[in-house]
């Protein structure tokens, strides 16, 4: 750890000098402001009661902890330790961004699953004589999150003066899926042309159900490809662990020499890249 101290001093010295030049930091701060706005939106959609700075700092703390643990286990050379620090910090940010995006995607997918039932409930409320606002309140009361939260938000926006058309447009921007966009357009068109909105909502619910069935069939067909991708990705890691456990000499060469550590890092990066592309090929967007 003492050998890493000079590199840390140099790093903080460069950062201190950079702070003197606002023109250098201005575009970076502008970019960070945009990233913070996106984090705020994603955290709000995921209904996570935490500030973006707190969320990012938690993941940076995890990254620094992983870096310290790596130093204690591998005891790399000072240069390798410094390079690992430079790698762990952006990797922590990428992990924070990836985890939040996956959580948002899972929430949007759950909303899509619940939307068919919500539309049929909304259509039923309209048929028994409720206004669309009262029907939306009924959907919010009878549904679970995230449909409950989103429809309640629509009602809340109308309470502060926003038109119901714009409130549905806001929901379509938050729940980024084709079905929510279709719902917003249906509400807007029906408000301009008139007609039986309940029947149109029932037809839209049927369309959403058919789309879900088709997507499930496609997912079943591509499941073998995804399983193959994970298997091919885990196979080199399993072989590497077997070698490390069963061959002490090779273990020392792989984990305790600079060349071995560099080659191991390259191998892991290539393996992760291969798994990413294999899963990307077999992924089907709904």
FENJO-V450982 format. One record per residue. N is the residue number from 1. RES is the residue in one letter. SS is DSSP state (@ for helix, = for strand, . for the rest). D_CENTER is the distance of its C-alpha to the mean C-alpha in whole Angstrom. Layout:
{{N & RES & SS & D_CENTER} {N & RES & SS & D_CENTER}}
This chain:
{{1 & X & . & 35} {2 & X & @ & 38} {3 & X & @ & 37} {4 & X & @ & 34} {5 & X & @ & 35} {6 & X & @ & 37} {7 & X & @ & 34} {8 & X & @ & 32} {9 & X & @ & 35} {10 & X & @ & 35} {11 & X & @ & 31} {12 & X & @ & 31} {13 & X & @ & 35} {14 & X & @ & 33} {15 & X & @ & 30} {16 & X & @ & 33} {17 & X & @ & 35} {18 & X & @ & 32} {19 & X & @ & 32} {20 & X & . & 35} {21 & X & . & 34} {22 & X & @ & 32} {23 & X & @ & 32} {24 & X & @ & 30} {25 & X & @ & 28} {26 & X & @ & 28} {27 & X & @ & 25} {28 & X & @ & 23} {29 & X & @ & 23} {30 & X & @ & 22} {31 & X & @ & 19} {32 & X & @ & 18} {33 & X & @ & 19} {34 & X & @ & 17} {35 & X & @ & 14} {36 & X & @ & 14} {37 & X & @ & 15} {38 & X & @ & 11} {39 & X & @ & 10} {40 & X & @ & 13} {41 & X & @ & 12} {42 & X & @ & 8} {43 & X & @ & 10} {44 & X & @ & 13} {45 & X & @ & 11} {46 & X & . & 10} {47 & X & . & 13} {48 & X & . & 13} {49 & X & . & 16} {50 & X & . & 16} {51 & X & . & 16} {52 & X & @ & 14} {53 & X & @ & 17} {54 & X & @ & 17} {55 & X & @ & 13} {56 & X & @ & 13} {57 & X & @ & 17} {58 & X & @ & 16} {59 & X & @ & 14} {60 & X & @ & 17} {61 & X & @ & 19} {62 & X & @ & 18} {63 & X & @ & 18} {64 & X & @ & 22} {65 & X & @ & 22} {66 & X & @ & 21} {67 & X & @ & 24} {68 & X & @ & 26} {69 & X & @ & 26} {70 & X & @ & 26} {71 & X & @ & 29} {72 & X & @ & 31} {73 & X & @ & 31} {74 & X & @ & 31} {75 & X & . & 34} {76 & X & . & 33} {77 & X & . & 35} {78 & X & @ & 34} {79 & X & @ & 33} {80 & X & @ & 31} {81 & X & @ & 29} {82 & X & @ & 29} {83 & X & @ & 27} {84 & X & @ & 25} {85 & X & @ & 24} {86 & X & @ & 23} {87 & X & @ & 21} {88 & X & @ & 19} {89 & X & @ & 18} {90 & X & @ & 16} {91 & X & @ & 15} {92 & X & @ & 14} {93 & X & @ & 12} {94 & X & @ & 10} {95 & X & @ & 9} {96 & X & @ & 8} {97 & X & @ & 6} {98 & X & @ & 5} {99 & X & @ & 5} {100 & X & @ & 4} {101 & X & @ & 1} {102 & X & @ & 3} {103 & X & @ & 5} {104 & X & @ & 5} {105 & X & @ & 6} {106 & X & @ & 8} {107 & X & @ & 10} {108 & X & @ & 11} {109 & X & @ & 12} {110 & X & @ & 14} {111 & X & @ & 15} {112 & X & @ & 16} {113 & X & @ & 18} {114 & X & @ & 20} {115 & X & @ & 21} {116 & X & @ & 24} {117 & X & @ & 26} {118 & X & @ & 25} {119 & X & @ & 27} {120 & X & @ & 29} {121 & X & @ & 30} {122 & X & @ & 30} {123 & X & @ & 32} {124 & X & @ & 34} {125 & X & @ & 35} {126 & X & @ & 36} {127 & X & @ & 38} {128 & X & . & 40} {129 & X & . & 40} {130 & X & . & 38} {131 & X & . & 36} {132 & X & @ & 33} {133 & X & @ & 32} {134 & X & @ & 34} {135 & X & @ & 32} {136 & X & @ & 28} {137 & X & @ & 29} {138 & X & @ & 31} {139 & X & @ & 27} {140 & X & @ & 25} {141 & X & @ & 28} {142 & X & @ & 28} {143 & X & . & 24} {144 & X & . & 21} {145 & X & . & 18} {146 & X & . & 16} {147 & X & @ & 19} {148 & X & @ & 21} {149 & X & @ & 19} {150 & X & @ & 19} {151 & X & @ & 22} {152 & X & @ & 24} {153 & X & @ & 22} {154 & X & @ & 24} {155 & X & @ & 27} {156 & X & @ & 26} {157 & X & @ & 26} {158 & X & @ & 29} {159 & X & @ & 31} {160 & X & . & 30} {161 & X & . & 32} {162 & X & . & 29} {163 & X & . & 30} {164 & X & @ & 29} {165 & X & @ & 28} {166 & X & @ & 26} {167 & X & @ & 24} {168 & X & @ & 23} {169 & X & @ & 22} {170 & X & @ & 20} {171 & X & @ & 18} {172 & X & @ & 18} {173 & X & @ & 16} {174 & X & @ & 14} {175 & X & . & 13} {176 & X & . & 13} {177 & X & . & 15} {178 & X & @ & 18} {179 & X & @ & 20} {180 & X & @ & 19} {181 & X & @ & 20} {182 & X & @ & 23} {183 & X & @ & 24} {184 & X & @ & 24} {185 & X & @ & 26} {186 & X & @ & 29} {187 & X & @ & 29} {188 & X & @ & 30} {189 & X & @ & 32} {190 & X & @ & 34} {191 & X & @ & 35} {192 & X & @ & 37} {193 & X & @ & 38} {194 & X & . & 39} {195 & X & . & 39} {196 & X & . & 38} {197 & X & @ & 35} {198 & X & @ & 34} {199 & X & @ & 35} {200 & X & @ & 33} {201 & X & @ & 30} {202 & X & @ & 31} {203 & X & @ & 31} {204 & X & @ & 28} {205 & X & @ & 27} {206 & X & @ & 29} {207 & X & @ & 27} {208 & X & @ & 24} {209 & X & @ & 25} {210 & X & @ & 26} {211 & X & @ & 23} {212 & X & @ & 21} {213 & X & @ & 24} {214 & X & @ & 24} {215 & X & @ & 21} {216 & X & @ & 21} {217 & X & @ & 24} {218 & X & @ & 23} {219 & X & @ & 20} {220 & X & @ & 23} {221 & X & @ & 25} {222 & X & @ & 22} {223 & X & @ & 21} {224 & X & @ & 24} {225 & X & @ & 22} {226 & X & @ & 19} {227 & X & @ & 21} {228 & X & @ & 24} {229 & X & @ & 21} {230 & X & @ & 20} {231 & X & @ & 24} {232 & X & @ & 24} {233 & X & @ & 22} {234 & X & @ & 23} {235 & X & @ & 27} {236 & X & @ & 27} {237 & X & @ & 25} {238 & X & @ & 28} {239 & X & @ & 31} {240 & X & @ & 30} {241 & X & @ & 30} {242 & X & @ & 33} {243 & X & @ & 35} {244 & X & @ & 34} {245 & X & @ & 35} {246 & X & @ & 38} {247 & X & . & 40} {248 & X & @ & 40} {249 & X & @ & 41} {250 & X & @ & 38} {251 & X & @ & 36} {252 & X & @ & 38} {253 & X & @ & 38} {254 & X & @ & 34} {255 & X & @ & 33} {256 & X & . & 36} {257 & X & . & 37} {258 & X & @ & 35} {259 & X & @ & 35} {260 & X & @ & 34} {261 & X & @ & 31} {262 & X & @ & 30} {263 & X & @ & 30} {264 & X & @ & 28} {265 & X & @ & 25} {266 & X & @ & 26} {267 & X & @ & 26} {268 & X & @ & 23} {269 & X & @ & 21} {270 & X & @ & 23} {271 & X & @ & 22} {272 & X & @ & 18} {273 & X & @ & 18} {274 & X & @ & 20} {275 & X & @ & 18} {276 & X & @ & 15} {277 & X & @ & 18} {278 & X & @ & 19} {279 & X & @ & 16} {280 & X & @ & 15} {281 & X & @ & 19} {282 & X & @ & 19} {283 & X & . & 15} {284 & X & . & 17} {285 & X & . & 15} {286 & X & . & 16}}
